[in-house]
Amino acid sequence: MRQEGIGQATLPSNGTEPTPAGPTQAEPPQARPTQAEPTQAEPTAAEPAQASPAKKRDAFFDNAKYLAILLVAVGHAWEPLREGSRTVTAFYTLVYAFHMPAFIVISGHFSRGFDGSPRRVKRLITGVAVPYVVFEVAYTLVTRWTDDAPDRDISLLDPLYLTWFLAALFVWRLTAPVWRLVRRPLPLALAVAMLATLSPAIGKDLDLQRVLQFLPYFVLGLLLKPEHFRLVRRRAVRVAAVPVFAAALAVAYWAAPRGVYPWFFHNDSAVQLGAPAWSGPVMTLATFGCSLVLVACFLAWVPGRPTWFTALGAATLYGYLLHGFVKQAAGPAHWYDHPWIHQPLGALAVTLVAALTVTLLCTSPVRRVFRCVVEPRAEWAFRRGGEGGRAAA
C-alpha cells in the first residue's frame, strides 16, 4: 500500500501563495514570474478567494491542474482492471508516464518565489505539512479496515498512499533556494535521481526514493519561465501532439505485457524492480525524456481560456486527497467483483464514475466542509507579524 499511491496512481497554485487546494488568486505567469509562490501547480493549493484583482489566476494552469487530477483519479480507478486487460494496462502506462511529472513541473514553476522567509515557511506548514499529518493519520485509520490491517501503525515518516506527494513537495520546496543557487541545477538533479536508482538501501522515510527520483521535474519547473509554457501552446505543437500521443499509446500497448510501467512510479531502485543496477540510471534518463515530451503534448492540449472546469482547478488538492477514500472503499464494497466491470463497457463506466467523483470533490460545497483540514489558517500556532493563512501547495 505504501508503495503505490500517486506515484502509481496519484497530485499541485498559480503565481501567488495559495492554499493547499482551494481557490486562490494567483498571479498570471506573464506577470512578475519570480515574485510569487504558486498555488496553481499541485493538486494541492489554493489561494484566498478575496485576493486582490491584481493577482488574478491564470486559467491555463487551473485547467491543467483539473485535467491532471482527473487523470490521477482515473488512473487509480483503473488499477484493479489492469490484470487481464492489455488495453487498460496500455492506457494506464501512458497516463502514468506524464500526469505526475506534469504536476511536479508546474509545482516547481510556482515555487520559484520560495525564499525561506517566515511568511513562506508559514504557508508551507499550513498548506502542506498540516494536511500531510491529518491525511496520513486518516488514511492509516481507514486502511486498517479496507486493507484488513488492524495493526497498521501510524507513522508520519512513512507516507501512506496519496500522502507521499505532500511529503515530497515539502522537501522539494524547502530545497528550492539551493537549486536556484547552484550551477547547472537540472543535470545535478538528474545525477541525484540516477544515483537513487542504484541504491536499494534507501529507506521509506518520507518516501525518499520517490522524492529523489522525481526531483528533476521539480527543478525543471523552477527553471521554466512563462514564455516556455507559451511555446508548447502554439498551434503547431497542438497538431504534433496528436501523432506523438498515438505513437506513445502504441508503444505502451507493446510494453504492457512486459511490465514496463513500474519504472514510471519512481519508487523503487533498479534492483528492486528485478533489473540490473546499471539500468537504473539509463531508465532515469529514458523516462525523463519520454515524460517531458508527453507533458509538453498534454499542456499543448490544455485550454488557455476560462472553461466550466477552470474554477475546479483551483481546488484540486481536495479532489486529490479525498478521492482516495472512495477508492479505498471499493475493496470492501466489492465494486470490482462484478464480471461486467472488467469488460470494455465496464472499464468505460469506471472511468466516468472516477472522473465525476473527483470533479464533485473539487466543488465549493466540499471545500467549505473540509477547508479546516485541507487549508487550515492555524493563526493560533504562529507569532503575529507574518502574513498568514492558507499555504500554497
N, C-alpha and C positions, 0 to 999 in steps of 0.2 A: 504494500500500500504506500509506504513512504517512498517507494522507488518510482511510483508513477506520477500522478498529479499532472500539473500543467505541462511539464516538460514533455509529457507524453500525451497530454490531453489539453491542459490548460490548464496569464494575464499575466495600463498603463496607462495629460494636462498640458495645457497649452502654453502659453508663454508666461503665465503668471504662476504664482504659487497656489496651487489648488488644494483641494481637499482630496482625500484618498479616493473618492469615487463619485462624488456628486457633481453638481453643476458648478462650474467655476468660470469666471470671466477671464479668459486667457488672452494674452497679448498676441496678435497675429504674428506669424513668423516673419513678416516683412518689416515689422516694427521693432527696432532695438533688440535684435536677436540675442544679444548676450546679457540682457538685463534681467530676464525673468526666469523663474524656476517653473518648470512645466507642471501642468496638471492634465494636459490633454494626452499624455502619452501612454501611460499604462492603463491596464484595465482598472486602475486604481485611482483616480483622483479627480477631484472636482473642486471648483472654487466657489466662494460665496456668491449667491445669485445677485447680491447687491453691489458687486464690484463696479467700479466706475466705468462709464461708457468708453473711456479711452482704452480700456483693456478688453476690448471685445474679442470673443473667442473666434478662432479660425474654424469655419465649418469643415474644411478639408480634413483636419486632424480628428475632429469629433466623428465624422463619417468613417474615417479609417478605424478608429477605436471600436465603433459599434460593429462594423463588419468583421473585425478581427475577433471580437468577443463572441460573435455569432459562430465563427469557425471553432473557437475554443469549446463552446458548449456542444456543438455538433460532433466534434472530434471525440469528446468524452462519451457521447451517446453511441458512437459507432464502435467503441471498444469491444463490447460483448458480441458484435456482429462480425468481427474480423475472421474468426475461426470458420473455415469452410467457405469463405467468400473472397475470392481473389479480387473482385471488383471493389468491394468495400475496403479491403486492405490497400489497394492502389490509391483510392481517394484519401484514405487515412494517411498514407505516407506522404502524399502530395501536400496535404494541409499542414502536417507537422513539419514539413520542410521550410515553411515560411511564416506561420502565424505567430509563433513566439519570437522569432527574430524580428519580425515587423514591430511587435510591441516594444521590444527591448531597444531597437534603434530609435524609435520615437521617444521612448523614455529617456534615453541618453541625450537626445537633441534638446529636450526640455529640462535637462539637468545642468545645462551649461551655466546657469546662474547660481548654482550651489557653491557657496564660498566658505561654509563652515561657520558663518556668523550665528549668534544666538537665535536670531529670528528664523533663519533657515533650519537650524537644528531643531528648534521647537516644532516647526511644521513637519519635519521628518519624523519626529517622535509621535505626534498626534495623528499624522496621516498614514504612517507606515508601521511603526513599531507597535503602537497600541492595537490597531486592527489585527496585526500578526498574533499578538498574545491572545486576544479574545477568540479569534477563529482557530488558532492552534488548540486551545482548550476545548472549544466547541466541537471541532472535528474529532478530537480524541474521544470525547464522550459519546458522540453519535456512532463512530465506527466501532466502539466496543460492542454495540448492538448489531450494526449492519454487517460487520466482518466476523461476528461471533468471537470477539476477542475481549472478554470481560476484564482481563488483567492488563490490558494495554496501559502503559504508563503515560502520564502527561509529561512531555519533555519539550521544553521551549528551545532546546538546542537541536532537536531532530525534527525538522519541518515535516508535517504530515499532509499528504495530498496537495491541495491547491496552495497551501501557505508558503511553499518554497519560494514562490516569486516575490512575496513581500520581504522575506529574509534576504534574498539576493539583491533586491532593489535597495534595501537599507545599506548593505555593504557597498554596492556599486556607487551609490550617491555619496557616501562618505569619502570614497576614493576619487571623486570627480576632480577636486583641485590638483591631485597628484598627476592625473592624466593630462591636464592642461599645462602642467609644468615641464614634463619630460619631453625629450626629443623623440620623434618617431613613435608616438604612443600606440598606433594601430599595430605595427609589426611587433612591438613589445607585448601587447595584449595577446596577439596570436601566438607568440612564443610561450606565454604563460599557459594558454589553453592547450597547446600541443604537449607541453610537459605534463599537464594534468592527466592527459590520457595515458601516460606511461606509468602512472602510479596507482595501483590498486589499493595502496595503503591509506589513501586519503579517506578520512573518516566521514561520518554522516553529519557531523556538527555543522549546522546551518546549511546543509546540503552543499558543502563546499565544492564538490566535483562539478555540480551544475553552475555554481557561481563562477568558477574559473573558466569552464568551457564556453559559457555564454558571454563572458566578459568582452570579447572583441566586438560584439554587436552593440553593446552599450558604449564602448569607446568610440566606435564609428559614429554613433549618434551624436556624441559630444563634438565631433569634428565637422559634422554636416552643417551647412548654412541654409537659410531659406531658399536660396537660388538652386541648391542641389535638388530640393524637393520639387521645385518648379520644372526642372529638366525632365523628370520622369512623367510629368503630367501633360507633356506635349502629345499632339495627335499621333505623330509617328511612333512614339513609344506605345501608345494605347493599341495601335494596329499591330505592332510587332509582338505585343504581349499575347495575342491570340495563338499564333503558332508555337510560341515558347511554352505556354501552358499546356497546349495539346501534346507537344513533344515530351514535356515533363510527366504528364499523365501516362503516356505510353511507356516511358522508362519505369515509372512507378509500378505499372501493371506487370512489366517484365520482372521487376525486382521483388514483387510481392511474395512469391514462394521462397525467395532466397533470404528472407529475414533481414533486409537492409534497414528497415525503418528505425530500429533501436538506436542507430547512430545519431538520429536527429533529436533524440531525447537528451543527449549530452549529460547523462547522469551516471555513466559507468566508464571505467578505463577500458582500453582495448582488450586486455587480458580477461576482464570480467565479461566481455561480450564474446569471448571464445575466439578472439583473433590474436595474431602475433603482436607483440608490443610495438614493433616498428610501424604497424598500420595505423596506430592511433594518430600520430602527427600528420600522416598522409590524409586520413579521413577528415581530420580537423580542417585542413585546407580545402579539401574537396567539398565538404558540406557547407563550409563558409561561402565558397564561391557559388554553389548551387542555390543556397538560401538567399544570398544577396540578389541574384538575378530574379528569383521568384518574388522577393519583396518589392523590387522595382516594378515588376509586372502588376503585382497586387495594387500598389499605390497608384499606378497609371490608370487603373480602372475605378479608383475611388472618386466619387463626385466632389467637385470643389465648391459647389453651391449648396446652400441650405436645402435639406430634404426633410421628409416627415420623420426620419430617424436621427437627425442631427442632434436634437436635444438629448436623446438617449445616449449618445456618445459621451456626454459629459458625466454620465453616471455608470460607466462600465465596471467600476470596482464593485458595485452592488451585484451586478449580474455575475461577475467573476466569482466573488466569494460565496454567494448564496446558491448558485445553481448546483454546486457540489452536493448540497444536502438532498436535492431532488434526485441527483444521480445515485447517491448512496442508498436512497430508499428503494431504488429499482430492484436491488437484490432480494431483500426480504419480501418485497411485494410480488416477486416472481414475474415482473413485467416482460422479461425476455424469455420466459419459458414457453410462450406460445409459438408453435412452429411457423405460423404465417409471418411472424416478426422477422424471421430470417430469410424471407422471400423478398424479391425486389420491391414489391409494394409495401411490405412491412418496413424495409430499410428506409424507404421514402417517408413513411409515416413517422418513424423515429426521428428522422431529420427535421421534419416540420414541427413536431412537438418540442424538440430541443430548441429550435430557433424561436418558437413562440414563448417558451418558458423563460429563456434568458432575456427576451425583449420585455416581457412583463416585469421582470426583476429589476429592470433599469428605469422603470416609470416613477413618477413623482410620489404616488402613494406609498410605494415600497421604500423610497428614500426617506420619507417622513418617519416611517416606523423604525427603520434601522440606522438612521443618521447618528444616533448616540453611540453606536459601536463601530460604525464604518468611518464616520467623520467627526469624532469627538473633539470638542473645543478644549476641554480639560484645563480651563483657566486656573482652577484651584491649585493645580500642580506646579505652576510656574510663578516666578517673581514678576512683579509688574515692571513694565518698561519695554518688553519685547512685543513685537507685533504678533498676535496670537491667532489662534483659530485653527482652522482646518488645514491640515497639512497637505502638501502636494505629493502625489504619487506619480 
